Amino acid sequence: MPPFRYPAKPAPGDRIAVLSPPAGVPAVFPQVYEQGLARLRDELGLEPVEYPTTRRSRSGTDPGHRGRARLGP
């Protein structure tokens, strides 16, 4: 088995994926989530790219794990 290799560290201007756990935390605490995105942009110079289901809550608008799986990237 080949040795494990780490990817290069992100550099300013790089795009990074933003995902969230299935609990829908960004929908519950949107201010904290927005603060995190701002820090990625302003302090680290990264470009956050949100996954389509990142801000969904587990309530009525959330299709559940099967719906999220069908949405794809």
Secondary structure, DSSP 4 states (H G I P E B T S, - for coil): -PPP-PPPPP-TT-EEEE---TT-HHHH-HHHHHHHHHHHHHTT--EEEE-TTTT--SSTT--HHHHHHHH--
